[in-house]
Amino acid sequence: MSKGYIICVDDEVSVLETLAEQLASRFGHSHSIETASSAEEALSLIDEIQSGNDIVELIVSDQVMPGMKGDKFLEQVHQKLPDAIKILLTGQAGLDSAIYAINHGGLSRYVEKPWNIEELSRDIQDLLEKFRQNLENQHLIQALNRRIMELEGTNS
């Protein structure tokens, strides 16, 4: 399977660089790590990745950013990529934004800053395995449906 994409979104450059570096050291062998400093930039990046028929598997987004907040951003991502893993990373958000992101943005995890990279890595590893299993199941179902159609065509 080709490399999937992990996108990190945060308006604080130092946080973004640290997170991307930590994820690259743990998941760089299997994933391309991309960064965006705003929700709008991240949405453009997602469109660009998808236009190349590549798969965005995971998005880690800060909640408090200028312009679009993380929960609203993840809601838009969820409309484009319902199966993608979405993690809301925040130092300031209250329970309301977490609940909103869970209900409207398909949130997989809510992580407070400063994060524990060991715990976050374990969570991400588990979530990526589930994502890939789900993707494989979808491919098997599509193949099975094609075969059924072929068989039905030969029996008519």
Disulfide bonds with the S-S distance in Angstrom:
none
